[in-house]
């Protein structure tokens, strides 16, 4: 493998030097693939490090950035080695050597730029690569390094790339030549593309990095532009749930609620307008959770407070940070207190202004309101009627240091929302639902996609609705006119556009016609569309003709300024307190020394104001263009689906007519085939008759043969069964004899076990005789007591004794019953055993009858003696059982008589005791 690395480095050197022995691109790619497969083994890290050192030396010795072919070849090699290059090597070595220059070079080919982007994305991948197998600690260090690199890319985008919102960057851009401007534009575009693709692959890390950078006010506009590009990507909807639940969404809403920059608010509103239909499809529950904050943004934006013009000293104190007069400080404090103060626990740094210039227009909330009104019409109308009560009922805490009553002006919100509401048609759900049902019941847009939501929401605007109605009427009118009398001249012009009588040369030479004051401004829509398409194509061979310096002043007149702009969002200048331009140096002088300078800086301040206004207009127009392009893309999807449905419906109609004609042809053919089938059936029935007769003869013979075979099989089976049955009989008789012998032994054993119980029965008989004698004595005493009243007390004591004795007898009787029950069980067992023994004996007789021939005379006599003895024992046991039964019956009768006597004595005793 070391030889393959050396060979790869040698071939790369030959290729970069343009040697005739250099391999072709395909051979070189095969060589790289072989090396990558060899480096997949765990012990190949040292070989890759050797190759990396060789590549670094080759890059330093051979590669010259003036030769783009060498850069493309080297990037091709690194791209094919990306599977084995660890991210740490890409970050620490190759980003500064090759990748950064490739991302800055505008003339580099598109495949090479794509290779550089893929390598940067591979550096942002923190997973283990093929060239390194690390432990957990090393993996954590690797993730930390990748996170630092991601943060570095974000810092490069925010600080090193061209910033349209910075006056210094615009001035610097104007001083650069075309190549340098191309490098800056290419650098920013490639950085933005890399960050967007990295965000699509790892959205959580990307959004977290933006969230941390969003804290700095000066970076918010650039981050919003980046988020706009990120959300405009076609693959973003899959990551929409992550953004909906991320803290960055809260920071975005806080920016709309707290920041005073109309440019930032416009960009954030455009981003939020784009996110509403995406969240409705991908993260509906998060959108419902954010609904009170979204409506609060609507209330705050619709009541946007324009920034009033401040004195010169106040502007110097606000943007330069130098101490001014006490009166100016009071003016600044009053200007800052025009907005509700922010709660201290939110720790939000408010952005007051992005561009230095006159008061800018308020951001438009028309489209934002349209989407909110389409998705949640009942809650939107409820908020417009009672903003404070709605926010309280939703449980949203005020983000300001004051209550909702002081933060929101309900009357102003109603008055500002009324013209917006008049520009929209009635939403059908306003009739059938309320605010609570709207959030609890299933959403009506649950089965819609993003394009359908965008299209349906756009149609809520009365202008779009009226345009659609007019287009439909024009289409119907043109359809009727085409049916009656089609005109070739009318077909030449597109429907819905006026006939332009001017020539193409006139339209090309005058795209914008500035009329006199009070008249309308004439703009060529065709030239604007052509220019937009040409600029978006990214071609370098575009020539700008007739650059007029007066068009901007005619379209966007600027009021006079008295101060030169300064870059307020530069932390270095603010921290050091040093001005960046000569005008700033003059502006930080005391007021008494500034008066002579104001005349000299008047022109520069006007230029700075005009420049800031143009910057803001460019950013606003670009933001509107991005939003329009995104909505156009979604509308094109929606139109494509509708057109597909229409084409499918027409195709289905054509197919239905064709199928109807085919069905008629098939019916005629079916009738013909049925007739032919009937003829074939008649012929077949005749053939079947002959075949049935022949088959019947064969079946008769086959049946005869089968019956004969069955009889043979039955005889053989009967003989086998008889043989088997005889064998089984002998085996069963042998087993029965063994079981009978075992049973006899068991019976003898049980008789011996029950002998002591029989002896106890004699004892029970003696006890019964004694009890009978006691009973007779007790009857004599009772008779005597009944005849003699003087022995009543004695009788009572005797009666008590008799009761005790009766209890004893009852206990004895209970015990006897238990014994009787046990004897009955034993008798039952013995009877069953006796019956079984009799059956076995009968079986044994049969067996004996069969076995007499094979049995000797002595064995037969022994067996007969044993059977006779068993019969005698069985008869004796039966007699004993009969005696036990008789004894039990006698005891039961005695107990019954004894109870009757006791009951009679009690009845005769009770009257005597009473007497």
C-alpha positions in Angstrom: 0.0 0.0 0.0 3.0 2.3 0.6 4.0 1.8 -3.0 0.5 2.7 -4.2 0.6 6.0 -2.3 4.0 6.8 -3.8 2.8 5.9 -7.2 -0.3 8.1 -6.7 1.9 11.1 -5.7 4.3 10.6 -8.6 1.4 10.4 -11.2 -0.2 13.5 -9.7 3.1 15.4 -10.0 3.4 14.3 -13.6 -0.1 15.4 -14.3 0.3 18.8 -12.7 3.6 19.4 -14.6 2.0 18.4 -17.9 4.4 15.5 -18.5 3.8 13.4 -21.6 3.9 10.3 -19.4 1.0 11.6 -17.3 -2.0 9.2 -17.1 -5.5 10.1 -18.5 -8.3 11.2 -16.3 -9.9 7.7 -16.2 -6.6 6.0 -15.4 -5.9 8.5 -12.7 -9.4 8.0 -11.2 -8.9 4.2 -11.2 -5.6 4.6 -9.4 -7.2 6.8 -6.7 -10.1 4.3 -6.3 -7.6 1.5 -5.7 -5.8 3.6 -3.1 -9.1 4.4 -1.4 -10.1 0.7 -1.2 -6.7 -0.1 0.3 -7.0 2.7 2.9 -10.3 1.2 4.2 -8.2 -1.2 6.4 -7.6 -0.1 10.0 -3.8 -0.2 9.7 -3.7 2.3 6.8 -3.7 5.6 8.7 0.1 6.0 8.5 0.1 5.5 4.8 -2.5 8.2 4.3 -0.5 10.6 6.5 2.5 10.0 4.3 0.4 10.6 1.2 -1.0 13.8 2.8 2.5 15.1 3.4 3.4 14.3 -0.3 0.3 16.2 -1.4 1.2 19.2 0.6 4.7 19.3 -0.8 3.3 18.9 -4.3 0.9 21.7 -3.8 3.6 24.1 -2.5 6.1 23.2 -5.2 4.0 22.6 -8.3 0.6 24.2 -8.0 0.3 27.9 -9.0 -3.1 29.5 -8.6 -2.7 31.4 -11.9 -3.1 28.1 -13.7 -6.7 27.1 -13.1 -6.1 23.7 -14.7 -3.8 22.7 -11.9 -6.3 23.9 -9.3 -9.0 21.8 -11.0 -6.8 18.7 -11.1 -5.8 19.0 -7.5 -9.4 19.5 -6.4 -10.3 16.5 -8.5 -7.8 14.4 -6.6 -8.9 15.7 -3.2 -12.6 15.1 -4.1 -11.9 11.5 -5.0 -9.9 11.0 -1.7 -12.6 12.6 0.5 -13.7 9.2 1.8 -10.3 8.7 3.5 -9.4 12.3 4.3 -10.4 13.0 7.9 -12.3 16.3 8.6 -9.5 17.5 10.8 -7.1 17.4 7.8 -9.6 19.2 5.6 -10.1 21.9 8.2 -6.5 22.5 9.3 -4.6 21.8 6.0 -6.6 21.9 2.8 -9.1 24.7 3.5 -6.5 27.4 3.6 -4.3 25.8 0.9 -6.8 24.9 -1.8 -10.5 25.2 -0.8 -10.7 28.8 0.2 -9.0 30.0 -3.1 -11.3 27.7 -5.1 -14.4 29.2 -3.5 -13.1 32.8 -4.3 -12.1 32.2 -7.9 -14.9 33.2 -10.3 -13.2 31.7 -13.4 -12.9 28.2 -12.0 -15.0 25.6 -13.7 -18.3 24.5 -12.2 -17.2 20.9 -11.5 -14.1 22.1 -9.7 -16.2 24.5 -7.6 -18.6 21.7 -6.8 -15.7 19.5 -5.7 -14.5 22.3 -3.4 -18.0 22.6 -1.9 -18.3 18.9 -1.4 -14.9 18.8 0.4 -16.0 21.6 2.7 -19.2 19.7 3.4 -17.2 16.6 4.1 -15.1 18.6 6.6 -18.4 19.5 8.4 -19.2 15.8 8.8 -18.2 14.7 12.3 -18.8 11.0 11.7 -15.8 8.6 11.6 -14.0 8.4 8.3 -12.1 5.5 6.7 -8.7 6.8 7.6 -9.2 7.1 11.3 -10.8 5.1 14.0 -10.9 7.1 17.2 -12.1 6.6 20.7 -14.8 8.6 22.4 -12.5 11.3 23.7 -11.0 11.8 20.3 -14.4 11.8 18.7 -15.5 14.6 21.1 -12.5 16.6 20.1 -13.2 16.0 16.5 -16.8 17.2 16.9 -15.6 20.3 18.7 -13.2 21.0 15.9 -15.9 20.6 13.3 -18.1 22.9 15.4 -15.3 25.5 15.4 -15.0 25.2 11.7 -18.7 25.7 11.2 -18.5 28.8 13.4 -15.5 30.0 11.3 -17.5 29.6 8.1 -20.4 31.6 9.6 -17.9 34.3 10.7 -16.4 34.4 7.2 -19.9 34.9 5.8 -20.8 37.6 8.2 -17.5 39.5 8.4 -15.4 38.6 5.3 -18.0 38.3 2.6 -19.5 41.3 0.9 -22.2 42.9 3.1 -24.8 44.9 1.2 -26.0 46.6 4.3 -22.6 48.1 5.1 -21.7 51.5 3.7 -18.0 50.8 3.9 -18.4 47.6 2.0 -20.3 49.4 -0.7 -17.6 52.1 -1.0 -15.0 49.5 -1.1 -16.9 47.5 -3.7 -17.1 50.7 -5.9 -13.3 51.0 -5.8 -12.6 47.5 -6.9 -12.1 46.4 -10.5 -14.2 43.8 -12.2 -12.1 40.8 -11.3 -12.0 41.7 -7.6 -15.8 42.3 -7.6 -16.2 38.9 -9.2 -14.1 37.3 -6.5 -16.1 38.9 -3.7 -19.4 38.0 -5.4 -18.2 34.4 -6.0 -16.9 34.1 -2.4 -20.2 35.2 -0.9 -22.3 33.1 -3.3 -20.2 29.9 -2.6 -20.2 30.5 1.2 -23.9 30.9 1.2 -24.4 27.8 -0.9 -22.1 25.7 1.4 -23.9 27.0 4.5 -27.3 26.2 3.0 -26.3 22.7 2.0 -24.7 22.1 5.4 -27.9 23.3 7.1 -29.9 20.9 5.0 -27.7 18.0 6.0 -27.3 19.0 9.7 -30.2 21.4 10.4 -29.9 21.4 14.2 -26.2 22.5 14.3 -26.8 25.0 11.5 -29.8 26.6 13.2 -28.0 26.6 16.6 -25.0 28.5 15.1 -27.4 31.1 13.5 -29.1 31.4 16.9 -25.9 32.3 18.6 -24.9 34.8 15.9 -28.4 36.3 16.0 -27.7 37.9 19.3 -25.4 40.6 17.6 -27.7 43.3 16.1 -25.3 44.1 13.3 -25.5 40.6 11.9 -29.2 40.1 11.9 -29.8 41.4 8.4 -27.2 39.1 6.8 -28.5 36.1 8.8 -32.0 36.8 7.6 -30.7 36.9 4.0 -29.0 33.5 4.7 -32.2 32.1 6.2 -34.1 33.3 3.2 -31.8 31.4 0.9 -32.0 28.4 3.3 -35.8 28.3 3.4 -36.0 28.8 -0.4 -34.3 25.6 -1.1 -36.5 22.8 -2.4 -35.3 20.4 0.3 -36.0 22.7 3.2 -39.6 21.5 4.0 -38.3 18.2 5.4 -36.3 20.2 8.0 -39.2 22.7 8.8 -40.2 20.9 12.1 -36.7 21.4 13.5 -36.8 25.1 12.8 -40.4 25.4 14.2 -39.3 24.0 17.6 -35.8 25.6 17.6 -35.1 28.7 19.8 -34.1 30.5 16.7 -37.8 30.9 15.9 -38.2 32.7 19.1 -35.3 35.0 18.3 -36.8 35.7 14.9 -40.1 36.7 16.5 -38.3 38.8 19.1 -36.6 40.7 16.3 -39.9 41.5 14.8 -41.3 42.6 18.1 -38.3 44.6 19.4 -36.1 45.8 16.6 -36.8 49.3 15.0 -35.1 48.7 11.7 -37.6 48.6 8.9 -35.2 46.8 6.6 -34.7 44.0 9.1 -38.4 43.8 9.8 -39.1 43.6 6.1 -36.7 40.8 5.6 -38.0 38.9 8.7 -41.6 39.4 7.6 -40.8 38.0 4.1 -39.1 35.0 5.8 -42.0 34.5 8.2 -44.5 34.7 5.3 -42.6 32.0 3.5 -42.5 29.8 6.6 -46.2 30.0 7.4 -47.4 27.6 4.6 -44.4 25.3 5.2 -45.2 25.1 8.9 -48.8 24.5 8.2 -48.0 21.3 6.2 -44.9 20.1 8.2 -45.3 21.5 11.7 -48.9 22.4 12.3 -48.9 22.0 16.1 -45.8 24.2 16.5 -47.5 26.8 14.3 -50.6 26.8 16.5 -48.3 27.2 19.5 -46.6 30.2 17.9 -49.9 31.7 16.7 -50.3 34.3 19.6 -46.7 35.6 18.9 -47.4 35.7 15.1 -50.5 37.8 15.7 -48.5 40.1 18.1 -46.0 40.6 15.3 -48.9 41.5 13.0 -50.2 44.1 15.6 -46.7 45.5 16.1 -45.9 45.8 12.4 -49.2 47.2 11.3 -48.8 50.0 13.8 -45.2 50.6 12.8 -43.9 53.9 14.1 -41.8 55.9 11.7 -38.5 57.2 12.8 -38.6 61.0 13.0 -35.7 63.1 11.9 -33.3 63.9 14.8 -31.0 66.9 15.3 -27.4 66.6 14.3 -26.1 66.3 17.8 -28.6 63.5 18.5 -27.5 61.5 15.4 -23.9 61.9 16.3 -24.5 60.6 19.9 -26.6 57.7 18.5 -24.3 56.4 15.9 -20.8 57.5 16.9 -21.1 57.2 20.6 -19.5 60.5 21.7 -20.9 62.6 24.5 -23.1 65.5 23.4 -25.0 68.3 25.0 -27.6 67.5 27.8 -30.4 68.7 25.5 -29.3 66.2 22.8 -29.1 63.5 25.4 -32.7 64.2 26.4 -33.8 64.1 22.8 -32.1 60.6 22.4 -33.8 59.3 25.5 -37.2 60.6 24.4 -36.6 58.9 21.0 -35.7 55.6 22.6 -38.6 55.7 24.9 -41.1 55.9 22.0 -41.0 52.1 21.9 -42.1 50.0 24.8 -39.1 48.9 26.9 -38.0 45.3 26.8 -38.2 43.0 29.8 -34.8 42.6 31.4 -34.9 38.8 31.6 -35.1 38.5 27.8 -31.6 40.1 27.5 -32.3 41.4 24.0 -30.1 44.0 22.3 -32.5 46.2 20.2 -31.4 47.1 16.6 -32.4 50.8 16.2 -31.3 51.4 12.6 -29.6 49.6 9.7 -28.9 52.4 7.3 -28.1 56.0 8.0 -30.6 58.1 6.2 -34.0 59.7 6.3 -37.0 58.0 7.8 -37.8 54.8 5.8 -41.2 53.5 4.9 -43.0 51.0 7.2 -42.8 47.3 6.2 -45.7 45.9 4.3 -47.8 43.3 6.1 -50.3 42.7 3.4 -49.0 39.3 2.3 -48.2 38.2 5.8 -51.7 39.0 6.8 -53.0 37.1 3.8 -51.4 33.9 4.9 -52.4 34.3 8.5 -55.9 35.1 7.5 -56.0 32.0 5.2 -54.7 29.6 7.8 -56.4 30.9 11.0 -59.2 33.3 9.9 -61.2 33.2 13.2 -58.2 33.8 15.5 -56.9 36.6 13.2 -60.3 38.4 13.2 -60.5 37.9 17.0 -57.1 39.5 17.5 -58.0 42.4 15.3 -61.1 43.1 17.3 -59.7 42.6 20.8 -55.9 42.3 20.7 -55.3 42.6 24.5 -58.0 40.2 25.6 -57.0 37.7 22.9 -53.4 37.6 24.1 -54.5 37.3 27.7 -56.9 34.4 26.9 -54.1 32.6 25.0 -51.8 32.9 28.1 -49.0 34.8 26.3 -46.9 36.9 28.7 -46.0 40.4 27.5 -42.4 40.6 26.3 -42.3 44.2 27.2 -41.7 45.8 30.6 -45.3 47.1 30.5 -48.7 45.3 30.2 -50.4 44.6 27.0 -52.7 47.6 27.4 -49.7 50.0 27.4 -47.8 48.1 24.7 -50.6 47.8 22.1 -52.9 50.5 20.9 -56.2 48.6 20.2 -57.8 51.5 18.3 -54.8 52.0 16.1 -54.6 48.2 15.3 -58.3 48.2 14.3 -58.0 51.3 12.1 -54.8 50.0 10.4 -56.2 46.5 9.9 -59.5 47.7 8.4 -58.1 48.7 5.0 -56.1 45.5 4.9 -59.2 43.5 5.7 -61.1 45.4 3.0 -58.6 44.1 0.4 -59.5 40.5 1.1 -62.5 38.4 0.4 -64.6 36.7 3.1 -63.1 33.4 4.4 -65.7 30.7 4.4 -64.6 29.3 7.8 -65.5 32.6 9.5 -69.2 31.4 9.3 -68.7 27.8 10.5 -66.0 28.0 13.2 -64.9 30.0 16.2 -61.4 30.8 17.5 -61.4 27.8 19.9 -62.8 25.3 17.4 -60.3 26.5 14.8 -57.4 25.4 17.0 -59.0 22.2 18.4 -60.8 20.7 15.4 -58.9 19.1 12.5 -57.4 21.7 10.1 -59.1 22.2 6.8 -55.6 22.4 5.1 -54.4 19.1 6.5 -54.6 17.4 3.1 -53.1 20.3 1.2 -49.5 20.7 0.1 -47.5 23.9 0.2 -48.2 25.0 -3.4 -52.0 24.6 -2.9 -51.9 26.6 0.3 -49.9 29.4 -1.4 -52.3 29.4 -4.4 -55.5 29.4 -2.2 -54.1 32.1 0.1 -53.2 34.3 -2.9 -56.7 34.1 -4.1 -58.0 35.6 -0.9 -56.6 39.0 -2.1 -59.3 40.9 -3.9 -56.9 42.0 -6.6 -55.9 38.5 -7.4 -59.5 37.3 -7.2 -60.7 40.0 -9.5 -57.9 39.3 -11.9 -58.8 35.6 -11.9 -62.4 36.4 -12.5 -61.6 38.8 -15.4 -59.2 36.3 -16.9 -61.9 33.7 -16.7 -64.4 36.0 -18.4 -61.9 37.0 -21.0 -61.1 33.3 -21.7 -64.8 32.5 -22.1 -65.2 35.5 -24.3 -62.3 34.5 -26.5 -63.6 31.0 -26.6 -66.9 32.3 -27.9 -65.2 34.7 -30.4 -63.0 31.8 -31.7 -66.0 29.7 -32.2 -67.8 32.5 -34.1 -65.0 34.2 -36.1 -61.4 33.7 -35.2 -59.2 36.6 -36.1 -55.5 36.1 -37.1 -54.5 39.6 -35.9 -56.0 38.9 -32.4 -54.3 35.6 -32.2 -50.9 37.2 -32.7 -51.1 39.1 -29.4 -51.3 37.3 -26.0 -54.6 37.4 -24.2 -54.8 39.8 -21.3 -52.0 42.2 -22.6 -52.8 45.5 -24.5 -51.7 45.9 -28.0 -48.4 47.9 -27.9 -48.1 50.0 -31.1 -44.5 51.0 -30.4 -41.6 49.2 -32.1 -39.2 46.8 -30.3 -36.4 49.3 -30.9 -38.3 52.0 -29.2 -39.2 49.8 -26.3 -35.6 48.7 -25.9 -34.2 52.2 -26.0 -36.8 53.6 -23.5 -37.4 51.0 -20.7 -38.3 53.7 -18.2 -39.8 57.0 -19.2 -39.7 59.7 -16.6 -42.7 61.9 -17.2 -43.4 65.4 -15.9 -44.4 65.9 -12.2 -48.0 64.9 -11.6 -48.1 62.4 -14.4 -47.7 58.6 -14.2 -44.4 56.8 -14.4 -44.1 54.7 -17.6 -42.1 51.4 -17.2 -41.6 48.7 -19.8 -42.6 45.4 -18.2 -41.1 43.4 -21.1 -37.7 45.0 -20.7 -37.8 44.6 -16.9 -38.5 40.8 -17.3 -35.7 40.4 -19.9 -33.3 42.3 -17.7 -34.3 40.2 -14.7 -33.8 36.9 -16.6 -30.4 38.0 -17.9 -29.2 39.1 -14.5 -30.4 35.9 -12.8 -28.7 33.7 -15.5 -25.3 34.5 -14.0 -23.6 35.0 -17.4 -20.5 37.0 -17.7 -21.0 38.3 -21.2 -23.7 40.8 -20.3 -23.1 44.4 -21.4 -24.9 47.3 -19.7 -25.7 50.1 -22.1 -26.8 53.6 -21.5 -25.8 53.9 -17.8 -27.7 57.0 -16.8 -26.6 58.7 -13.6 -29.8 60.7 -13.3 -32.3 57.9 -13.1 -31.8 57.2 -9.4 -32.3 60.8 -8.5 -35.4 61.1 -10.6 -36.9 57.9 -9.2 -35.8 58.2 -5.5 -35.2 61.9 -4.6 -33.2 62.2 -1.3 -33.7 65.0 1.2 -30.7 67.0 2.2 -28.3 65.7 4.8 -25.9 67.6 7.1 -23.7 64.7 8.2 -21.4 62.1 6.7 -22.4 58.5 7.4 -20.4 56.3 9.7 -20.4 52.5 10.1 -22.3 52.1 13.3 -22.2 48.3 13.2 -18.4 48.1 13.4 -17.5 47.0 16.9 -13.9 47.9 16.5 -14.7 51.5 15.7 -17.2 51.8 18.5 -14.9 50.3 21.0 -11.9 52.4 20.1 -14.0 55.5 19.6 -12.0 56.5 16.5 -13.8 57.6 13.3 -13.4 55.6 10.1 -13.7 58.6 7.7 -12.7 62.3 7.7 -16.4 63.2 8.0 -16.6 61.1 11.1 -13.6 62.9 12.5 -15.2 66.2 12.0 -18.5 65.0 13.5 -17.0 64.0 16.8 -15.6 67.5 17.4 -17.3 69.7 20.0 -20.4 71.6 18.8 -18.5 75.0 18.8 -15.9 73.6 16.4 -18.4 71.8 14.1 -20.1 74.8 12.6 -17.4 75.7 10.0 -17.1 72.0 9.0 -20.8 71.5 8.2 -20.7 73.4 5.0 -17.8 71.3 3.7 -19.5 68.0 4.7 -22.9 68.8 3.2 -22.2 67.2 -0.1 -20.7 64.1 1.4 -23.6 63.7 3.7 -26.0 63.8 0.8 -24.0 61.2 -1.1 -24.0 59.0 2.0 -27.8 59.4 2.4 -28.4 58.6 -1.2 -26.1 55.6 -0.9 -27.9 54.3 2.2 -31.2 54.8 0.5 -30.1 52.9 -2.6 -28.6 50.1 -0.4 -31.9 49.7 1.4 -33.9 49.7 -1.8 -31.6 47.1 -3.3 -31.9 44.8 -0.3 -35.7 45.4 -0.2 -36.1 44.7 -3.9 -33.9 41.6 -3.6 -35.9 40.3 -0.7 -39.1 40.9 -2.6 -37.6 39.2 -5.6 -36.7 36.1 -3.6 -40.1 36.0 -2.1 -41.8 36.4 -5.5 -39.5 33.7 -7.0 -40.4 31.3 -4.2 -44.1 32.1 -4.5 -43.8 31.8 -8.3 -42.2 28.4 -7.9 -45.0 27.2 -5.6 -47.6 28.7 -7.9 -45.9 26.9 -10.9 -46.1 23.6 -8.9 -49.8 24.3 -8.2 -50.5 25.2 -11.8 -48.6 22.2 -13.0 -50.7 20.0 -10.8 -53.9 21.7 -12.0 -52.7 21.4 -15.7 -51.9 17.8 -15.1 -55.4 17.2 -13.7 -56.9 19.0 -16.7 -54.8 17.0 -19.2 -55.7 13.8 -17.4 -59.4 14.7 -17.6 -59.1 15.4 -21.3 -57.1 12.3 -21.9 -59.6 10.3 -19.9 -62.4 11.7 -22.1 -60.5 10.7 -25.3 -59.8 7.3 -23.9 -63.4 6.9 -22.9 -64.6 7.7 -26.4 -61.9 5.4 -27.9 -62.9 2.6 -25.5 -66.5 3.1 -26.5 -65.7 2.6 -30.1 -63.4 -0.4 -29.2 -66.3 -1.8 -27.2 -68.6 -1.7 -30.2 -66.0 -3.5 -32.3 -65.4 -6.0 -29.6 -69.1 -6.7 -29.3 -69.4 -7.6 -33.0 -66.3 -9.7 -32.8 -67.7 -11.4 -29.7 -71.0 -12.2 -31.5 -69.0 -13.8 -34.4 -66.8 -15.7 -32.0 -69.9 -16.9 -30.0 -71.3 -18.3 -33.2 -68.1 -20.1 -34.1 -68.0 -21.3 -30.5 -71.5 -22.8 -30.8 -70.5 -24.7 -33.9 -67.4 -26.0 -32.1 -69.5 -27.0 -29.2 -71.8 -29.1 -31.4 -68.9 -30.9 -32.9 -67.4 -31.3 -29.5 -70.6 -32.8 -28.1 -70.6 -35.5 -30.8 -66.9 -36.3 -30.2 -67.6 -36.4 -26.5 -70.4 -39.0 -27.0 -68.1 -41.4 -28.8 -65.4 -40.8 -26.2 -67.9 -41.4 -23.4 -68.9 -44.8 -24.8 -65.3 -45.9 -25.2 -64.5 -44.4 -21.7 -67.4 -46.3 -20.2 -66.1 -49.6 -21.5 -62.7 -48.9 -20.2 -64.1 -47.8 -16.8 -66.1 -51.1 -16.5 -63.0 -53.2 -17.1 -61.0 -51.0 -14.7 -63.7 -51.3 -12.0 -63.7 -55.1 -12.4 -60.0 -55.3 -12.0 -60.1 -52.9 -9.0 -62.8 -55.0 -7.2 -60.8 -58.1 -7.7 -57.7 -56.4 -6.3 -59.7 -55.1 -3.4 -60.9 -58.6 -2.5 -57.4 -59.9 -2.5 -56.2 -57.0 -0.4 -59.2 -57.6 2.0 -58.3 -61.3 2.4 -54.7 -60.5 3.1 -55.6 -57.8 5.6 -58.1 -60.2 7.4 -55.4 -62.9 7.7 -52.9 -60.3 9.0 -55.5 -59.0 11.5 -56.3 -62.5 12.8 -52.7 -63.3 13.3 -52.1 -60.0 15.1 -55.3 -60.4 17.1 -54.2 -63.9 18.3 -50.8 -62.5 19.3 -52.4 -59.6 21.1 -54.8 -62.0 22.9 -51.9 -64.0 24.3 -50.1 -60.9 25.4 -53.2 -59.5 27.0 -53.9 -62.8 28.9 -50.4 -62.9 30.2 -50.7 -59.3 31.4 -54.1 -59.9 33.0 -52.7 -62.9 34.9 -49.8 -60.8 36.2 -52.2 -58.1 37.2 -54.6 -60.6 39.0 -51.6 -61.9 41.0 -50.7 -58.4 42.0 -54.2 -57.6 42.9 -54.5 -60.6 45.2 -51.4 -59.6 47.0 -52.6 -56.1 47.4 -56.0 -57.4 48.9 -54.2 -59.5 51.4 -52.1 -56.6 52.4 -55.1 -54.4 52.9 -57.0 -57.1 54.9 -54.0 -57.2 57.3 -54.0 -53.4 57.5 -57.7 -53.3 58.4 -57.6 -56.0 61.0 -57.0 -53.6 63.9 -60.0 -51.5 62.7 -62.2 -54.6 62.9 -60.9 -55.2 66.5 -61.9 -51.6 67.4 -65.5 -52.4 66.2 -65.8 -54.8 69.2 -64.8 -52.0 71.5 -67.4 -49.8 70.0 -70.1 -52.5 70.6 -69.2 -52.6 74.3 -69.4 -48.9 74.5 -72.8 -49.0 72.8 -74.0 -51.6 75.4 -72.8 -49.3 78.2 -74.6 -46.4 76.7 -77.8 -48.4 76.4 -77.6 -49.4 80.1 -77.0 -45.7 81.0 -80.0 -44.8 78.9 -82.2 -47.3 80.7 -81.1 -46.0 84.1 -81.8 -42.4 83.0 -85.3 -43.4 82.0 -85.9 -44.9 85.4 -84.7 -41.8 87.1 -86.9 -39.6 84.9 -90.0 -41.6 85.9 -89.1 -41.3 89.5 -88.7 -37.6 89.2 -92.0 -37.2 87.5 -93.7 -39.0 90.3 -92.0 -37.1 93.1 -91.8 -33.3 93.2 -89.5 -33.3 96.2 -86.8 -34.7 94.0 -87.0 -31.8 91.6 -83.7 -30.3 92.4 -82.0 -33.6 92.2 -83.7 -34.2 88.9 -82.4 -30.9 87.6 -78.9 -31.8 88.5 -79.4 -35.2 86.9 -80.8 -33.5 83.9 -77.7 -31.4 83.7 -75.6 -34.5 83.9 -77.7 -36.1 81.2 -77.2 -33.0 79.0 -73.5 -33.3 79.4 -73.6 -37.0 78.8 -75.8 -36.3 75.7 -73.2 -33.9 74.4 -70.5 -36.6 74.9 -72.7 -39.1 73.1 -73.3 -36.6 70.3 -69.6 -36.2 69.9 -69.2 -39.9 70.1 -71.9 -40.2 67.5 -70.1 -37.7 65.3 -66.9 -39.7 65.6 -68.8 -42.9 64.9 -70.3 -41.3 61.8 -66.8 -40.3 60.7 -65.7 -43.9 61.3 -68.7 -45.2 59.4 -68.0 -42.8 56.5 -64.4 -44.1 56.4 -65.6 -47.6 56.6 -68.1 -46.9 53.8 -65.3 -45.6 51.7 -63.2 -48.6 52.5 -66.2 -50.9 51.7 -66.6 -49.1 48.4 -63.0 -49.6 47.6 -63.1 -53.2 48.6 -66.3 -53.7 46.6 -64.7 -52.2 43.5 -61.6 -54.2 44.1 -63.8 -57.3 44.6 -65.6 -56.6 41.3 -62.3 -56.1 39.6 -61.0 -59.3 41.1 -64.1 -61.2 40.0 -63.7 -59.8 36.5 -60.0 -60.7 36.5 -61.0 -64.1 37.9 -63.4 -64.7 35.1 -60.7 -63.6 32.7 -58.3 -65.8 34.5 -60.7 -68.8 34.0 -60.8 -68.2 30.3 -57.0 -67.9 30.3 -56.8 -70.9 32.5 -59.0 -72.8 30.1 -56.7 -71.9 27.3 -53.6 -72.5 29.3 -54.5 -75.9 30.8 -53.0 -77.6 27.9 -49.6 -76.0 28.5 -49.9 -76.0 32.3 -48.9 -78.8 34.6 -51.2 -80.5 37.0 -49.4 -79.2 40.1 -49.6 -75.6 38.9 -53.2 -76.0 38.2 -54.0 -77.3 41.7 -52.0 -74.5 43.3 -53.9 -71.9 41.3 -57.3 -73.5 42.2 -56.4 -73.6 45.9 -55.4 -69.9 45.7 -58.7 -69.0 44.0 -60.6 -70.9 46.6 -58.8 -69.2 49.4 -59.5 -65.8 47.9 -63.2 -66.6 47.6 -63.3 -67.6 51.3 -61.6 -64.4 52.3 -63.9 -62.4 50.1 -67.0 -63.9 51.7 -65.7 -63.3 55.1 -65.0 -59.6 54.3 -68.5 -59.4 52.9 -70.0 -60.7 56.2 -67.9 -58.2 58.2 -69.1 -55.4 56.0 -72.8 -56.5 56.5 -72.2 -56.5 60.3 -70.7 -53.0 60.2 -73.7 -51.7 58.2 -76.1 -53.3 60.7 -74.2 -51.8 63.7 -74.3 -48.3 62.1 -78.1 -48.6 61.5 -78.6 -49.7 65.1 -76.5 -46.7 66.4 -78.5 -44.3 64.3 -81.8 -45.7 65.6 -80.5 -45.4 69.2 -79.4 -41.8 68.8 -82.7 -40.9 67.2 -84.6 -42.5 70.2 -82.4 -40.8 72.7 -83.0 -37.4 71.1 -86.8 -38.1 71.1 -86.7 -38.9 74.9 -84.7 -35.8 75.7 -87.1 -33.7 73.8 -90.1 -35.3 75.7 -88.4 -34.9 79.1 -87.9 -31.2 78.3 -91.6 -30.7 77.4 -92.7 -32.5 80.7 -90.2 -30.6 82.8 -91.2 -27.1 81.7 -94.7 -27.1 83.4 -93.3 -28.5 86.7 -90.6 -25.8 86.8 -93.3 -23.2 86.3 -95.3 -24.7 89.2 
